[in-house]
Structure formats: C-alpha cells, structure tokens
Amino acid sequence: MGIVQYEDIGMFTCDQAIGADATDLFNYLTGYSAKQDYQKLLVAPVNLRKKLEEFIQREIIHAQNGKKGHIILKVNHIVDQRMIQMLYAASQAGVKVDLVVRSICSLIPKLEGISENIQVISVLGRYLEHSRIFYFHNAGNEEIFLGSADLMQRNLNHRVEVIFPVERKEHIRHLRDHVLETYLKDNTHARILQPDGTYKRVSPSQKEKRVDVQSRLMRNPL
C-alpha cells in the first residue's frame, strides 16, 4: 500500500531563465532537442553533482578563511560515497553540517577527527517526508535550492533529477527560519543518529516547548 499523504515544497515562478531551462529539459527528455546546458536549473546527470561539490567546497574555503561555514541538507537518502567524503571534509574544516535524512544514511556523525560537526536527524511523523532542500550559508550570501534529488549514485549519475534555486531573499529567509530551523528543533518526531548507527528519539523536557514541525507547517503553510 502506497503512502497517501506526504509533505513537499514547490514554487511558482515567472523567471524566464528557469522557464527556458524547463522547456529545454522537457525537449531533451522527449528527444526533441539534444540541448543539455542550463542557465539556472541543476540537472542530473549533467551538472548537478559538479555544482553540489562546488557548493560544499566553497563552504570549506570560507571556514578555512575564518568565516562561518554552514550546510543544511534535507533529503531522503545519503549513500553516495563521494558526497559523504566531501561532507566529512567540510566537518573537518569547521563547517557546521546539519542533515535531515528521512531514511538511509551511510554517513556516520560525531566521529572524533572525522565528523564532529555533523548532526543527522530523521523526522518520522504523520506525513511522509518528501521535500529536498539544499542550504549553503556562503559567507552570508545564502543560497537555497529545492528539487527531487537525493545524494545517491542513481540520482546523481543515472537518472534525470532537477533542483532549482530560490532567489528572493525573503523566501530564502522563510525557508531557513520557518522550515529548516523548525526541522532542526523538532522534539516530537525527530530521532538523532548516533555514532554507533542507532537512533535516539528526541523528547521535550518538562520545561521545553513541544515542537512538531509537521503540525506547525500544516497550521502555517508556506
């Protein structure tokens, strides 16, 4: 039996470059065109892996230069070894890495000398988590992408997947403060991945306010 209800995030836009990219992508998929260069969309297997690696490396460079480095990724799976090694390198450079991973995560957090700065959270609530969000602090010039890709070889190398930029500053702030930060604060349905591979459920103390990210987003939709 399939899941009937799940959460996701989409965006309406009149951005002509994104519209042109979408047209080129559909023409490529249908065989009408061989064009594979895109202005704003990040498309697997064309340029998505390369750009994600560049974004992670950019955070590493910022951290090495004494600036804040912060990555937040919300995906369903993280199993691609190249991406995992890059996230380990980011942690070792001092980049804070917050991962919200619904299902399989081959990365091991909080290992001394390897991944002390990485936290992995899984949220299992009323709805199936489905959105993918990619946040990069970029020395204050923050960037967020939304889309369909997980950090898996099949997604990055062998299937057509798309992520797109969120460019308006108010939308970036909203996604950061009211979506991603709420996932990281969830103490109702969240479980934190431990270095030994087990998950520890998060529960609010008697003094803490209960945070249920799915209920909050349902009451206050984007």
C-alpha positions in Angstrom: 0.0 0.0 0.0 1.5 3.3 -1.0 1.6 6.5 1.1 -1.4 8.6 0.6 -0.3 11.8 2.3 3.2 13.3 2.3 4.8 16.8 2.6 6.6 18.6 -0.2 7.5 22.1 -1.3 7.1 23.7 -4.7 7.5 27.1 -6.2 5.6 29.1 -8.8 7.9 31.4 -10.8 7.8 33.7 -13.9 11.6 33.7 -14.1 12.3 33.5 -17.8 15.6 31.7 -17.4 14.0 28.9 -15.3 11.2 28.7 -17.8 13.6 28.4 -20.7 15.6 25.7 -18.8 12.4 23.7 -18.1 11.5 23.9 -21.8 14.9 22.7 -22.8 14.8 19.9 -20.2 11.4 18.6 -21.5 12.6 18.8 -25.1 15.6 16.8 -24.1 13.5 14.2 -22.3 11.2 13.8 -25.3 14.1 13.6 -27.8 13.1 16.8 -29.5 16.4 18.5 -28.6 19.9 17.5 -27.6 20.5 20.7 -25.7 21.9 20.0 -22.2 23.3 23.3 -20.9 21.1 25.1 -18.4 21.1 28.7 -17.1 19.7 28.1 -13.6 18.5 24.6 -13.2 20.9 22.0 -11.8 20.2 18.8 -13.7 21.5 15.2 -13.1 23.4 13.6 -14.7 24.5 16.8 -16.5 25.7 19.4 -13.9 24.1 18.6 -10.5 26.9 16.6 -8.9 29.5 19.0 -10.0 27.6 22.0 -8.6 26.9 20.4 -5.3 30.5 19.5 -4.9 31.4 23.1 -5.7 29.0 24.4 -3.1 30.4 22.2 -0.4 34.0 23.1 -1.3 33.0 26.8 -1.2 31.8 26.3 2.4 35.1 24.6 3.2 37.1 27.5 1.8 35.0 30.0 3.8 35.6 28.1 7.0 39.4 27.8 6.3 39.4 31.6 5.9 37.9 32.1 9.3 34.3 32.7 8.0 31.2 30.9 9.1 30.5 27.7 7.2 27.1 26.1 7.4 25.4 23.5 5.3 21.8 22.2 5.8 20.6 19.3 3.6 17.1 17.8 3.8 16.9 14.7 1.7 15.5 11.2 1.8 18.8 9.3 1.5 22.6 9.9 1.7 24.6 7.0 0.4 26.9 8.5 -2.3 30.4 8.0 -1.1 31.9 11.0 -2.9 29.3 13.3 -1.3 29.9 11.7 2.1 33.6 12.2 1.9 33.1 15.8 1.0 30.8 16.3 3.9 33.4 14.7 6.2 36.0 17.1 4.7 33.6 20.0 5.4 33.2 19.0 9.0 37.0 18.7 9.5 37.4 22.2 8.1 35.0 23.6 10.7 31.8 23.7 8.6 28.6 23.1 10.6 26.7 20.4 8.8 23.0 19.7 9.7 21.4 16.8 7.8 17.7 15.9 7.9 17.6 12.5 6.4 14.3 10.6 6.3 15.6 7.1 5.5 19.0 5.6 4.6 22.1 7.5 5.8 25.5 5.9 5.3 27.3 8.9 6.8 28.3 8.4 10.4 28.1 11.6 12.5 30.0 12.8 15.6 33.2 10.7 15.0 36.3 12.2 16.5 38.5 13.7 13.9 36.1 12.9 11.1 32.6 14.2 11.6 32.3 16.1 14.9 30.5 19.0 13.3 27.8 16.8 11.6 24.4 16.2 13.0 21.9 13.8 11.4 18.2 14.0 12.2 15.4 11.8 10.9 11.8 13.0 11.3 9.1 10.3 11.2 5.7 11.9 11.7 2.2 11.8 10.4 3.2 12.6 6.8 5.9 11.0 4.7 8.8 13.5 4.4 9.4 14.1 0.7 10.9 17.6 0.1 14.6 18.0 -0.7 16.2 21.3 0.5 19.8 22.3 0.0 21.1 25.3 2.1 24.5 26.9 1.9 25.5 29.8 4.1 28.0 31.1 1.6 29.6 33.7 3.9 26.2 35.4 4.4 25.2 35.4 0.7 22.9 32.4 1.4 21.6 30.1 -1.3 18.8 27.6 -1.2 17.8 25.0 -3.8 14.7 22.8 -3.9 14.1 19.7 -6.0 14.0 16.0 -6.4 17.5 14.6 -5.9 18.9 12.5 -3.1 22.6 12.0 -2.5 22.7 8.7 -4.2 24.7 7.4 -7.2 21.5 6.5 -9.0 20.1 10.1 -8.5 23.3 11.9 -9.4 24.7 9.7 -12.1 22.0 7.6 -13.7 18.6 9.4 -13.5 17.3 12.8 -14.6 16.8 14.8 -11.4 16.4 18.6 -11.0 17.0 21.1 -8.3 16.2 24.8 -8.8 17.3 28.0 -7.0 15.2 30.0 -4.6 16.4 33.5 -5.3 14.2 36.0 -3.5 15.8 36.9 -0.1 12.6 36.8 1.8 11.8 33.3 0.5 15.3 32.2 1.5 14.9 33.6 5.0 11.5 32.0 5.3 12.7 28.6 4.3 15.7 28.9 6.6 13.9 30.2 9.7 10.5 28.7 9.5 11.2 25.4 7.7 14.8 24.2 8.2 15.3 25.6 11.7 12.0 24.1 12.8 13.0 20.6 11.5 16.2 21.0 13.5 14.3 22.0 16.6 11.6 19.2 16.3 11.4 17.3 19.6 8.3 15.3 18.9 9.0 13.1 15.9 12.8 13.6 15.5 15.4 11.0 16.0 19.1 11.7 16.1 21.6 9.3 14.5 24.3 8.2 16.9 27.9 7.3 16.0 27.1 3.6 16.6 24.4 3.6 14.0 21.4 3.7 16.4 18.9 6.5 16.6 18.0 8.3 19.8 14.5 9.7 20.0 14.2 13.4 21.0 11.7 14.3 23.7 11.0 17.7 25.2 11.9 18.2 28.8 9.2 19.4 31.2 10.4 23.0 30.7 10.7 22.8 26.9 8.0 23.8 24.5 6.8 20.9 22.3 7.9 21.4 18.7 6.2 19.3 16.0 7.4 20.5 12.6 4.7 18.8 10.5 1.9 20.2 12.7 3.5 23.7 12.6 3.9 23.7 8.8 0.3 22.4 8.4 -1.0 25.3 10.5 1.3 27.8 8.9 1.8 26.7 5.3 4.4 28.3 3.0 
